[in-house]
Amino acid sequence: MFWFGKKKQVVSRPYHIGLALGGGGARGFAHIGVLRALEEYGIKPDVLAGTSAGSIVAALYADGYAPRHIIRLFSELNVKELVDVTLPRNSLLKMDKFVHFIEKRLHSRRIEELKIPTYIVATDFDHGKSVAFNHGDLAIHVAASCTIPIVFPPIEIDGVHYVDGGVMRNLPVTPIRNLCDVLIAVNVSPMHSDQYENNLLSIANRAYNYLSSGNVFPDIAQCDILVECEDVGNYNVFDIDEQEKIEMLGYQAAMEVLKNLPEDKKKLLNII
């Protein structure tokens, strides 16, 4: 599916191309395929925003990793290598392994050190609002952006508890909308009503899906080009062993959009 926003008034902005990567757990591997397609068309974002899984991909890409290298990082991993089971008190799983995994692979230690300006979106759980970070400890803020409530414990940053950015803003268009001339958004959390198991993890996953897929519409209305990966809805947020299939779905969805861009959008993106 593809969609083009309404023509907007020309305004001078600090960046030309912005890319907003939405949340969706393992479905976020589709972002890597989208980046691969964009690179084939010579499109390089000047500013990035990421929520949840989108924040992981945004951070790695802004840190200098090529799409093929990002997918390789996850190719031999499984869920047990990224998270620890904990006694149910405020969560089912712990984030320690995930934070270590991110810290070990990032060259930049702080968000402001990234090669491409990046905004990491999380939800302020104490005050009930969406927050976009463009400075601070990179791994901790990415972890906060990925902290699905109940599944993972809230992460405390400067005395405030944060959870998954997708709770309030699963498609992070708004944080960078006024910073760029043309904004591409990638939604990897389409509405989906598949079967689920009657256990805590499955129920939490389903509740998160409803929350995150339902709050994207205001942000969709603000983007110029939307890549929506509908087929990734066949996978759940913990299917990290399906990364190559999901990545390909993102690539195919992006190529379909790019092939069908109207001439005015091609000019904005400098596509010949």
N, C-alpha and C positions, 0 to 999 in steps of 0.2 A: 504494500500500500504506500502511496506517496501523496503528498499534499504540499501546496505552495501558499504561503501567506499573502495577504494583501500588500499592494505596493505602498511603501511608506515614504514619508517626506524625507528628502535628503538632509542629513545633519552631519556635521563634522564630529567624528568620534576617534578615540585614540587607537583603535584596532580595526582592521578590515574584516577578517573572518573570525567568528566565534563558533565554538563547538560545545554543545551541552550534552553530556552523557548521563542518561538516566540510570536508576537503580533496578535491580532484578536478580541479585544473587548470581548463580552460575549463568543465567541468561545474559549477563554482562559480557561474556566472551564474544557475543555478537558485536560489541563495540570494536573489538580488534579487527574483525572483518570489515567493518565500516571504515576504519582508519586505513586499512589496506586498499580498499576501493578508492578512497579519497586521494591517496598517494599516487595511484595509477593515473588519476586525472590531474595530477600536479597541484592538488589542493592541500595547503598546509595551514592549519588554524593558527591565529596569532594570540588567541586567548582561549582558555578552557574552563569549563565548570563541570564538576562531577558529583553525583549523589551515589552513595553506597558502592555497588560494584563499579559504577561509572567513575567514582573517585579513585578507585584502584587503577583502572586503565588510564585515566587522565594523569595521575601522578607518575606512573611509569613512562608514559609517552612524553610528558613534559620533562622528564628526567633524562631523556635521550634514547630510550629503548625504541627500536623499530617494531612494528606490529608482529613480525615473525619471531622476534626475540621475546615479546611479551607472552605469546602463546606457548613458547618453549618453556618458560619459567614454570608454567602450570601443568605441562604435559605428563609429568610423572608423579603428580601429587594426588592424594585423596583427602577426603574430609578429615580423617583421623590425624593427618599430618599437619592440619591447620588449626584444629580446635581440640580442647580437652573437655570431657564430660565432668560436670561438677554436681555436688549435692544440691537439689532444687531448693533454693532460698529466694534469690532474686533473678535466677536464670537457670537454663538447662546446660549451657556450655560456657567455657571460659575463652577469652580472647588472647591469652598470653602467647600461644604459639603463632597466631596470626600476626600479632604485632612484631614478634621476632622475625617472622618470614619477610614482612615488608621492610623492616629496618635493615636486614641483612642484604637486601637487593637494591635498595635505593642509594644512589650516590649523594643526593641532596638530603640534608638533615632537616631543613626547614622549607616551608612552602615557598617563601620568597626567594629561595636559592634556585628554584626550578628554571630550566631554560626557556619555558613558555609560561607566561603568567597564568596562574591557575587558582580557581576558587573551589574549595572543598565544602560541600553543603552537609550540615548535620542539623538535628533537631534539639533545641534547648528544652530538655525534659522538665526542668524546674519551672520555666516561665511559659512554656507552650508556644514556642515560635521557631521559625526556620532561621538559621544563621549560616552565612557564607564566609568562610575563613580564607584570607589570602596571605596570612603570615602565621608563624608558629611552628611547633614540632610537626613535621610532615606525617610520620608514621602514626602518631597518636590521633591526629585529626582525621586521617583516613580510617583508622579503626573506629573512631566515634561515628563517622558517617555510615559505617557498615553494621552498627550494633543493633540488630533486630530485637525489639523489646521481647522479653520473656525468654527468647532463645539465648541472648547474650546480656550480660549486665551492663547498665549504663556506664559510660566512661566519664570520669571527672576531669575537667580542665579548668584551672583557675577557680576552683570552688563551685563550678556549675556542672551538672550532670547532663550528658548528651547521649542521644540514641540516634538510630538510623535516620538519615536525611529524608528518606522516602516516606516517613510518617506524615510529613507536611508538604514536602516538595520533592517528588520523585523524578521530575524532569526539570533540571536546574537552569531554565532559560532566564528567569527574572534577574538573577544576580549579575549577568553579563549583557543583558539586552541593550542597555544604553551605552555599552562600551564598544560595540562593534557595528560595522555597516551592514553586514549580512550574517545571520545567525542560523546555523544548522543544528537541529536537535535530533537525538536518537532515542527513541522510546523502545525499551526492551521488556516492558511490562504491560502487554495488551490484556484487555479484559478476557478472563478465561474461567470456565466453570467445570473443570475436570473433576474426577473422583478424588476423594481423599481418605486417609486412614484415620480411625478413631483413636489417635494418640496425641500427646502434648505437642510433639514437634510438628506433626502434620497439621494440627489445628492452628498452631501459631503461624506456620507457613501460609496457610490459607487466609487467615485474618490479615496478615501482612500484605498478601497479594491484593485483597480487596481495598485496603487502605491506599496502597501505592498506585494501583492502576486507576483509581477513581479521582486522584487529586492532580492529574496532569493537564486537564483541559484548559485552565487559565494560562498555563505556560505554552501549550501548543498554539494557542491563539496569538502568541507574541512572536513565534519563530518565523523565519522566512522559508526555510526548507525543513521538512520533517521526514526522517527515515523511521518507519515503524516496522519492527520485525515481528510480524504477527505469528509466524510459525514457531518462534521460541516459546510461545505459550504452552507448547507440548512438553516442555521440560520444567522441572521445579528448581527452586533456588539453590538446592544442594547437589545438583547433577554436575559436579565439576569434572567427572570423568568423561563427560560428553563434550569437552571443550572444542574439539575440532569440528564436530557437526554443527555446534552452535555458532562458532566463528564463521563457518561457511554460509549459514543463514543470514548473518549480518552482512557479509560481503555481497551476497546475491540481492538482498534488499536495497543496499546502497547503490549497486550498479544499475538496478532498475530505475531508481530515482534519477541518478546522474544521466542516464541515457535519454530520459524523457524531460530534462530540464527545458523550460522555455528560453528563448534567446536572451531575454533581459536578465535572467538568472545566470546564464552562461557568461554573460559579460561581467556581471558582478564578481564571479568566481574566476575570471580570466581563463575560461575554457574556450579553446578555439574549435 
